[in-house]
Amino acid sequence: MSPQHYKFGPAKAKEFYTENNVIFLTGATGFVGKTILEKLLRSFPQITKVYLLVRISGTKTLQDRVENDVFASKIFDTLRSQFSNEQEFHDIIVQKIVPVQGDITIDRLGLSEKDQAMIHADTRVVINSAASVSFDDPLNNALEMNTRGPFRTFDIAKGIKNLSAFVHISTCYVNAPMFDSHIDEVVYPHPLGEPEAIYEMLSKMTYEEIRNYERSVVLKTYPNTYTFSKSLTEHLVQKQYKTMGLPIVIVRPSIVTAAKAEPVPGWVEGVAAANKAVVSCALGQVQEWIGDGAKKTDLIPVDIVAKTILLAATTANHTQASPNIYHVGTSCLNPITWGYFGTCLTDYWLSVDKPRRRVSDDIRFEMFPLPVFKKRFDERFGEQIRTLAQHKDGKRLKVRISKAMAVPMTFKTFATNQWFFDVTNTLALDDAAPVELKSGLRSGMDWVRYMEDYNAGVHAFILKEKVRPADGASYTIQPLKRKELSAPTAPAAPVNKPEIAARL
């Protein structure tokens, strides 16, 4: 892929967002969406307006959701600090936000005619970050959010007068059935057949028929309904790309984790995906996991994802035969293993004051094959489960034991297999990027430093506790002096406990 084929391309990203300075963003209350919004507002002052699709319920107003679910986030503290007071921040930054009431699960996104007309009149870039990232969604719910939702957004985009780019955020794991493979930035044949036929069949099924198809077909091929629904969407986009006539690009992040650098190292929100594993270890909820510690995982910091999304938009071109696809991941560069991931978790959480919500001081991250895990689970909890089954009380203990099985089962496929996602297209973007969007992905990750920041970020931003070591010393939120360590790919032995990050 050659950047010179595009009017702007990544090298002229600043010029791109000067000309295309009105954005329509869905999913802005989510982890990735919020990161995109913050980056846009902080690094591109030429952006004049950002429409946010906001769902409201109960007594909450649009303004409530924008203030409490978006700008109340700690991610905006760095941007806020650039202004002398809150009023100045509001007058210069918040006034660019135009919330519109809607819902990704409703036709035409539930937008009023007035809001549709407003979006159609001046939007130049659409970024679709709205999705359900739950691995446990019933198939009909996953399809509603992750397949029909994007196509409802495409329908709105078709009415935009001067659309320059539509960025669809997918996932590397649309190709989850391709275990132990090198996966290129392309759409491979769907493993379950012709995608349009699959979608049409599912659209005619009853709820019970869909549930049966989920159990008997989908979950025998894909690890969960999330990856299946995202995969089906990509295949439908590929099939309908020419007829839709939209300048779509597809960005596939891997497992999105805390920020590497921006707006501060370690910034993170939510307890989905890898964050759930970190929190489960930190609180002593889960000690034993299903997996292979030697397998490589693919973690990618959220700020690198946001930068890639903004760069990808500069290459959108509806005259191409198919959309450009960009993997954002580390598995083909210098991946971390699950074993080292677990070592970093236990080293950190054993070296700090225990979190207030900790339920056990047994802080371990040990991995076992599924049969061994199940045998050990029965040895650890079998007698308690049989005793609790005879009593109505003990609800809290039942929940704890349930998590010790349910959470590892959620990660089972990802921790027992590995994939290698090619990032050739994404590296070309980053190589040409201006300083505001350059992530340095090609140089790989310093996993010692990053995992220190990631754990400290979970500690500060998710558990909302002060980060300090177990000896009681206190840290202020400022950079620490630390030794620069090389980034290991798969350390053979645990490293010394790292310093506790306080660069938050």
C-alpha positions as CSV (number, residue, x, y, z in Angstrom):
1,M,0.0,0.0,0.0
2,S,1.5,3.3,-1.1
3,P,0.5,6.5,0.8
4,Q,1.1,8.6,-2.4
5,H,-2.1,7.0,-3.9
6,Y,-4.2,9.1,-1.6
7,K,-5.1,12.8,-1.6
8,F,-3.7,13.2,1.9
9,G,-2.4,9.9,3.4
10,P,-0.7,9.6,6.8
11,A,2.1,12.1,6.1
12,K,-0.5,14.8,5.7
13,A,-2.8,13.9,8.6
14,K,-2.7,17.4,10.0
15,E,-3.9,18.8,6.7
16,F,-6.5,16.0,6.4
17,Y,-8.1,17.0,9.8
18,T,-7.8,20.7,8.9
19,E,-10.0,20.1,5.8
20,N,-12.1,17.4,7.4
21,N,-12.7,19.0,10.8
22,V,-16.2,17.8,11.6
23,I,-16.4,14.2,13.1
24,F,-19.3,11.9,13.9
25,L,-18.2,9.5,16.6
26,T,-20.1,6.6,18.0
27,G,-19.1,4.7,21.2
28,A,-17.5,7.8,22.9
29,T,-18.4,6.6,26.4
30,G,-16.4,3.4,25.8
31,F,-12.7,2.8,26.4
32,V,-11.5,3.1,22.8
33,G,-14.0,5.8,21.8
34,K,-13.1,8.0,24.7
35,T,-9.4,7.7,23.8
36,I,-10.1,8.7,20.2
37,L,-12.1,11.7,21.3
38,E,-9.4,12.9,23.8
39,K,-6.7,12.5,21.2
40,L,-8.7,14.5,18.6
41,L,-9.4,17.3,21.0
42,R,-5.9,17.5,22.4
43,S,-3.8,17.1,19.3
44,F,-6.0,18.6,16.6
45,P,-7.2,22.1,17.7
46,Q,-8.4,22.6,14.1
47,I,-11.3,20.2,14.8
48,T,-14.4,22.4,15.0
49,K,-17.1,20.0,15.9
50,V,-17.6,16.4,17.1
51,Y,-21.0,14.8,17.0
52,L,-21.4,12.2,19.7
53,L,-24.1,9.5,19.4
54,V,-25.3,9.2,23.0
55,R,-27.9,6.8,24.3
56,I,-29.9,8.1,27.3
57,S,-32.3,6.3,29.7
58,G,-34.2,7.1,32.8
59,T,-33.8,10.6,34.0
60,K,-30.4,11.2,32.5
61,T,-30.1,14.0,29.9
62,L,-27.7,14.2,27.0
63,Q,-25.7,16.8,28.9
64,D,-25.6,14.5,32.0
65,R,-24.0,11.7,29.9
66,V,-21.5,14.0,28.2
67,E,-20.4,15.6,31.5
68,N,-20.5,12.5,33.7
69,D,-19.7,9.6,31.3
70,V,-17.3,11.4,29.0
71,F,-15.6,14.6,30.4
72,A,-15.6,13.4,34.0
73,S,-13.1,10.7,33.0
74,K,-9.5,11.1,34.2
75,I,-8.4,10.8,30.6
76,F,-9.2,14.5,30.1
77,D,-7.1,15.7,33.0
78,T,-4.0,16.3,30.8
79,L,-6.1,18.3,28.3
80,R,-7.8,20.2,31.2
81,S,-4.4,21.2,32.6
82,Q,-3.6,23.2,29.5
83,F,-6.3,25.7,30.4
84,S,-6.3,28.2,33.3
85,N,-9.7,27.2,34.6
86,E,-12.7,25.0,34.0
87,Q,-14.6,27.8,32.2
88,E,-11.9,28.2,29.6
89,F,-11.7,24.4,29.1
90,H,-15.5,24.4,28.5
91,D,-15.4,27.4,26.2
92,I,-12.6,26.1,24.0
93,I,-13.0,22.3,24.2
94,V,-16.4,21.2,25.4
95,Q,-18.3,23.6,23.2
96,K,-17.0,21.6,20.2
97,I,-19.1,18.6,21.3
98,V,-22.6,18.2,19.9
99,P,-24.3,15.3,21.5
100,V,-27.2,13.7,19.5
101,Q,-29.6,11.3,21.1
102,G,-29.5,7.9,19.4
103,D,-29.0,4.1,19.8
104,I,-26.9,1.8,17.6
105,T,-29.7,-0.9,17.9
106,I,-32.4,1.3,16.4
107,D,-33.0,1.9,12.7
108,R,-31.4,5.1,11.5
109,L,-29.6,5.0,14.8
110,G,-32.8,6.5,16.4
111,L,-31.8,9.9,15.3
112,S,-34.4,12.6,14.9
113,E,-34.9,14.1,11.4
114,K,-33.3,17.3,12.6
115,D,-30.2,15.6,13.9
116,Q,-29.9,13.5,10.8
117,A,-30.0,16.7,8.7
118,M,-27.4,18.3,10.8
119,I,-25.0,15.3,10.6
120,H,-25.6,15.0,6.9
121,A,-24.8,18.7,6.3
122,D,-21.3,19.0,7.5
123,T,-19.8,15.7,8.8
124,R,-16.6,14.8,7.0
125,V,-15.3,11.7,9.0
126,V,-17.3,9.0,10.7
127,I,-15.6,6.8,13.3
128,N,-17.7,3.8,14.4
129,S,-16.5,2.7,17.9
130,A,-19.8,1.5,19.3
131,A,-19.9,-2.2,20.0
132,S,-20.6,-4.8,22.6
133,V,-17.3,-6.2,23.6
134,S,-18.8,-8.8,26.0
135,F,-17.6,-12.3,25.3
136,D,-20.8,-13.7,26.9
137,D,-23.5,-12.0,24.8
138,P,-26.2,-14.2,23.4
139,L,-25.8,-14.3,19.6
140,N,-28.9,-12.3,18.8
141,N,-27.5,-9.4,21.1
142,A,-24.1,-9.6,19.5
143,L,-25.5,-9.4,16.0
144,E,-27.7,-6.5,17.0
145,M,-24.8,-4.4,18.3
146,N,-21.9,-5.6,16.2
147,T,-23.4,-6.5,12.8
148,R,-26.7,-4.6,12.4
149,G,-25.3,-1.6,14.3
150,P,-22.5,-0.8,11.9
151,F,-24.9,-1.2,8.9
152,R,-27.3,1.3,10.5
153,T,-24.4,3.7,10.8
154,F,-23.5,3.0,7.1
155,D,-27.1,4.0,6.2
156,I,-26.7,7.3,8.0
157,A,-23.3,7.8,6.3
158,K,-24.8,7.4,2.9
159,G,-26.6,10.7,3.4
160,I,-23.5,12.7,4.3
161,K,-22.8,15.2,1.5
162,N,-19.0,15.4,1.7
163,L,-17.9,12.2,3.5
164,S,-14.1,11.7,3.3
165,A,-13.7,8.7,5.6
166,F,-15.6,6.1,7.5
167,V,-13.5,4.1,10.0
168,H,-15.0,0.8,11.1
169,I,-13.4,-0.6,14.2
170,S,-13.2,-4.4,14.1
171,T,-10.9,-6.8,15.9
172,C,-7.9,-8.9,14.9
173,Y,-9.8,-11.9,16.2
174,V,-12.3,-12.0,13.3
175,N,-9.9,-14.7,12.2
176,A,-9.8,-16.5,15.5
177,P,-10.5,-19.9,13.8
178,M,-7.0,-19.6,12.1
179,F,-5.0,-20.9,15.1
180,D,-1.2,-20.7,15.0
181,S,-1.3,-18.8,11.7
182,H,0.3,-15.7,10.2
183,I,-2.7,-13.6,9.4
184,D,-2.5,-10.9,6.7
185,E,-4.5,-7.7,6.6
186,V,-7.1,-9.1,4.3
187,V,-10.6,-10.7,4.5
188,Y,-10.3,-14.5,4.3
189,P,-13.1,-16.8,3.2
190,H,-15.7,-17.2,5.9
191,P,-15.3,-20.6,7.7
192,L,-19.1,-21.1,7.9
193,G,-20.0,-20.4,4.3
194,E,-21.3,-17.5,2.2
195,P,-21.7,-14.5,4.6
196,E,-24.8,-13.0,3.0
197,A,-26.5,-16.3,3.1
198,I,-25.5,-16.7,6.8
199,Y,-26.9,-13.3,7.7
200,E,-30.1,-13.9,5.8
201,M,-30.6,-17.2,7.5
202,L,-30.0,-15.7,10.9
203,S,-32.4,-12.8,10.2
204,K,-35.2,-15.4,9.6
205,M,-34.5,-17.5,12.7
206,T,-36.5,-17.4,15.9
207,Y,-34.8,-16.7,19.2
208,E,-34.5,-20.4,20.0
209,E,-33.2,-21.2,16.6
210,I,-30.5,-18.6,16.9
211,R,-29.5,-19.9,20.4
212,N,-29.3,-23.4,18.9
213,Y,-27.1,-22.2,16.0
214,E,-24.9,-20.3,18.5
215,R,-24.3,-23.5,20.5
216,S,-24.1,-26.0,17.7
217,V,-22.3,-24.0,15.0
218,V,-20.8,-20.6,16.1
219,L,-19.2,-21.7,19.4
220,K,-17.7,-24.8,17.8
221,T,-15.7,-22.5,15.4
222,Y,-15.3,-19.1,17.1
223,P,-14.3,-18.6,20.7
224,N,-17.4,-16.4,21.4
225,T,-20.2,-14.5,19.7
226,Y,-18.2,-11.3,19.8
227,T,-15.6,-12.5,17.3
228,F,-18.2,-14.2,15.1
229,S,-20.4,-11.1,14.9
230,K,-17.4,-8.9,14.1
231,S,-16.2,-11.4,11.5
232,L,-19.6,-11.5,9.8
233,T,-19.7,-7.7,9.6
234,E,-16.4,-7.5,7.9
235,H,-17.4,-10.1,5.3
236,L,-20.6,-8.3,4.6
237,V,-18.7,-5.0,4.2
238,Q,-16.3,-6.7,1.8
239,K,-19.2,-8.1,-0.3
240,Q,-21.1,-4.8,-0.4
241,Y,-18.2,-2.3,-0.5
242,K,-18.6,-1.3,-4.1
243,T,-22.4,-1.0,-4.0
244,M,-22.4,1.0,-0.8
245,G,-20.0,3.6,-2.3
246,L,-18.6,4.7,1.1
247,P,-14.9,5.4,1.8
248,I,-14.6,2.7,4.5
249,V,-11.4,1.6,6.2
250,I,-11.2,-1.2,8.7
251,V,-9.0,-1.1,11.8
252,R,-8.5,-4.4,13.7
253,P,-7.0,-4.0,17.2
254,S,-5.9,-7.0,19.1
255,I,-6.4,-7.1,22.9
256,V,-6.6,-3.4,23.8
257,T,-4.9,-2.5,27.1
258,A,-3.8,0.6,29.0
259,A,-2.1,3.5,27.3
260,K,1.6,3.3,26.6
261,A,2.2,7.1,26.7
262,E,-0.8,9.3,26.1
263,P,-2.4,11.1,27.7
264,V,-0.5,9.5,30.6
265,P,1.2,6.0,30.8
266,G,-1.1,3.4,32.2
267,W,-4.5,5.2,31.7
268,V,-7.2,2.6,31.5
269,E,-10.9,2.1,32.0
270,G,-13.3,-0.8,32.2
271,V,-13.0,-4.5,33.2
272,A,-13.3,-6.2,29.8
273,A,-10.7,-8.4,28.1
274,A,-7.2,-8.3,29.7
275,N,-8.3,-5.8,32.3
276,K,-10.6,-8.5,33.7
277,A,-7.6,-10.8,34.1
278,V,-5.6,-8.1,35.9
279,V,-8.4,-7.2,38.3
280,S,-9.2,-10.9,39.0
281,C,-5.5,-11.4,40.0
282,A,-5.2,-8.2,41.9
283,L,-8.3,-8.9,44.1
284,G,-7.3,-12.6,44.6
285,Q,-10.4,-13.8,42.8
286,V,-8.7,-16.1,40.4
287,Q,-5.3,-17.9,40.9
288,E,-5.4,-20.7,38.3
289,W,-6.1,-20.3,34.6
290,I,-6.6,-22.5,31.5
291,G,-3.8,-22.0,29.1
292,D,-0.2,-22.4,28.1
293,G,2.3,-19.9,29.6
294,A,4.6,-20.3,26.6
295,K,2.0,-19.1,24.2
296,K,2.3,-15.6,22.9
297,T,-0.5,-13.1,23.5
298,D,-1.1,-9.9,21.6
299,L,-1.6,-6.9,23.8
300,I,-1.8,-3.4,22.2
301,P,-2.0,-0.1,24.1
302,V,-5.1,1.9,23.6
303,D,-3.3,5.1,22.6
304,I,-1.6,3.3,19.7
305,V,-5.0,2.0,18.6
306,A,-6.4,5.6,18.6
307,K,-3.5,6.9,16.6
308,T,-3.9,4.2,14.0
309,I,-7.6,4.9,13.7
310,L,-7.0,8.6,13.0
311,L,-4.2,7.8,10.5
312,A,-6.3,5.1,8.7
313,A,-9.0,7.7,8.0
314,T,-6.5,9.6,5.8
315,T,-6.3,6.6,3.4
316,A,-10.0,6.0,2.8
317,N,-11.0,5.7,-0.9
318,H,-14.4,4.6,-2.1
319,T,-13.1,3.9,-5.6
320,Q,-11.0,1.0,-4.5
321,A,-12.1,-2.6,-5.0
322,S,-12.1,-3.2,-1.3
323,P,-11.4,-1.3,2.0
324,N,-8.0,-1.0,3.4
325,I,-7.5,-3.1,6.6
326,Y,-5.1,-2.3,9.4
327,H,-4.1,-4.7,12.2
328,V,-2.9,-3.0,15.4
329,G,-1.0,-5.5,17.5
330,T,2.3,-6.7,18.7
331,S,2.3,-10.5,17.8
332,C,4.5,-10.0,14.7
333,L,6.9,-7.6,16.5
334,N,7.9,-8.5,20.0
335,P,5.0,-10.2,21.7
336,I,4.7,-11.0,25.4
337,T,3.9,-14.5,26.6
338,W,1.0,-15.4,28.9
339,G,3.5,-16.7,31.4
340,Y,5.4,-13.4,31.5
341,F,2.1,-11.5,31.7
342,G,1.2,-13.5,34.8
343,T,4.7,-12.9,36.3
344,C,4.3,-9.2,35.9
345,L,0.8,-9.3,37.5
346,T,1.9,-11.2,40.6
347,D,5.1,-9.2,41.0
348,Y,3.2,-6.0,41.1
349,W,0.3,-7.0,43.3
350,L,2.5,-8.7,45.9
351,S,4.6,-5.5,46.2
352,V,1.9,-3.0,46.9
353,D,-0.7,-2.4,49.6
354,K,-3.4,-4.9,49.1
355,P,-6.6,-3.4,47.4
356,R,-9.5,-2.8,49.8
357,R,-11.7,-5.1,47.7
358,R,-9.3,-8.0,47.8
359,V,-11.0,-11.3,48.8
360,S,-8.0,-13.5,49.2
361,D,-4.2,-13.1,49.8
362,D,-3.5,-16.0,47.5
363,I,-2.1,-14.0,44.6
364,R,-1.0,-16.3,41.8
365,F,-1.3,-16.6,38.0
366,E,-0.7,-20.2,37.2
367,M,-1.7,-21.8,33.9
368,F,-2.8,-25.4,33.3
369,P,-4.3,-27.5,30.4
370,L,-8.0,-27.7,30.6
371,P,-8.2,-31.3,32.1
372,V,-5.7,-30.4,34.8
373,F,-7.4,-27.2,35.6
374,K,-10.8,-28.9,36.0
375,K,-9.2,-31.6,38.3
376,R,-7.5,-28.9,40.4
377,F,-10.7,-26.9,40.6
378,D,-12.6,-29.9,41.9
379,E,-9.9,-30.5,44.5
380,R,-9.9,-26.9,45.6
381,F,-13.7,-26.2,45.6
382,G,-15.5,-29.4,45.0
383,E,-16.4,-30.1,48.7
384,Q,-17.4,-26.5,49.2
385,I,-19.7,-26.5,46.1
386,R,-21.4,-29.7,47.3
387,T,-21.9,-28.3,50.8
388,L,-23.2,-24.9,49.5
389,A,-25.6,-26.7,47.2
390,Q,-27.5,-27.9,50.2
391,H,-27.9,-24.4,51.7
392,K,-29.5,-21.2,50.7
393,D,-27.0,-19.0,52.3
394,G,-23.4,-18.5,51.3
395,K,-24.2,-16.4,48.2
396,R,-21.0,-14.4,48.3
397,L,-18.9,-17.5,48.5
398,K,-20.8,-19.1,45.6
399,V,-20.1,-16.0,43.5
400,R,-16.4,-16.2,44.3
401,I,-16.2,-19.9,43.4
402,S,-18.2,-19.2,40.2
403,K,-15.7,-16.6,39.1
404,A,-12.8,-19.0,39.7
405,M,-14.3,-21.1,36.9
406,A,-16.1,-18.6,34.7
407,V,-13.3,-16.1,34.2
408,P,-10.6,-18.6,33.1
409,M,-13.2,-20.3,30.8
410,T,-13.7,-16.9,29.1
411,F,-10.0,-16.6,28.3
412,K,-9.5,-20.3,27.5
413,T,-9.2,-20.1,23.7
414,F,-7.0,-17.0,23.8
415,A,-4.6,-18.4,26.4
416,T,-4.3,-21.9,24.8
417,N,-3.7,-20.7,21.2
418,Q,-1.7,-18.0,19.5
419,W,-2.0,-15.9,16.3
420,F,0.4,-13.7,14.4
421,F,-1.2,-10.7,13.0
422,D,0.7,-9.0,10.2
423,V,1.0,-5.2,10.6
424,T,2.6,-4.2,7.3
425,N,-0.1,-1.7,6.4
426,T,-0.1,-0.2,9.9
427,L,3.7,0.2,10.0
428,A,3.5,2.0,6.7
429,L,1.0,4.4,8.3
430,D,3.2,4.9,11.4
431,D,6.4,5.4,9.4
432,A,4.8,8.3,7.5
433,A,2.9,9.8,10.4
434,P,3.4,13.3,11.8
435,V,4.7,13.5,15.3
436,E,1.2,13.9,16.8
437,L,0.2,10.5,15.6
438,K,3.5,8.6,15.5
439,S,3.3,5.6,17.9
440,G,6.7,4.0,17.3
441,L,5.0,0.6,16.9
442,R,7.9,-0.7,14.7
443,S,10.3,-0.4,17.6
444,G,8.2,-2.8,19.7
445,M,7.3,-2.7,23.4
446,D,9.4,-2.5,26.5
447,W,7.2,-5.0,28.4
448,V,8.9,-4.5,31.7
449,R,8.2,-0.9,31.8
450,Y,4.8,-1.2,30.1
451,M,3.4,-3.9,32.4
452,E,4.5,-1.8,35.4
453,D,2.5,1.1,34.1
454,Y,-0.5,-1.1,33.1
455,N,-0.8,-2.6,36.6
456,A,-0.4,0.8,38.3
457,G,-3.1,2.1,35.9
458,V,-5.5,-0.6,36.9
459,H,-4.7,0.2,40.5
460,A,-5.3,4.0,40.1
461,F,-8.0,4.3,37.5
462,I,-10.1,1.1,37.8
463,L,-9.7,0.2,41.5
464,K,-9.4,3.9,42.2
465,E,-6.8,3.5,44.9
466,K,-3.6,5.3,45.7
467,V,-0.5,3.5,44.2
468,R,2.0,2.8,47.0
469,P,4.3,-0.1,47.9
470,A,3.6,-2.4,50.8
471,D,6.1,-0.6,53.1
472,G,3.7,2.3,53.3
473,A,5.7,4.9,51.4
474,S,3.6,7.2,49.3
475,Y,4.0,8.3,45.7
476,T,3.0,11.5,44.1
477,I,1.7,11.3,40.5
478,Q,4.9,12.2,38.7
479,P,7.6,10.3,36.7
480,L,9.8,7.9,38.7
481,K,13.5,7.4,38.1
482,R,13.9,3.9,36.8
483,K,16.4,1.7,35.1
484,E,15.7,1.3,31.4
485,L,15.3,-2.5,30.8
486,S,15.2,-4.2,27.4
487,A,11.9,-5.5,26.3
488,P,11.7,-9.3,26.7
489,T,9.8,-11.5,24.4
490,A,9.5,-14.5,26.6
491,P,11.6,-14.4,29.7
492,A,12.6,-17.8,30.9
493,A,12.5,-16.8,34.6
494,P,10.7,-14.2,36.7
495,V,12.4,-10.8,36.7
496,N,12.9,-8.8,39.9
497,K,9.9,-6.9,41.1
498,P,9.7,-3.7,39.1
499,E,9.4,-0.2,40.7
500,I,5.8,0.8,41.1
501,A,4.7,3.2,38.4
502,A,3.4,6.6,39.6
503,R,3.6,8.4,36.2
504,L,-0.2,8.6,36.1
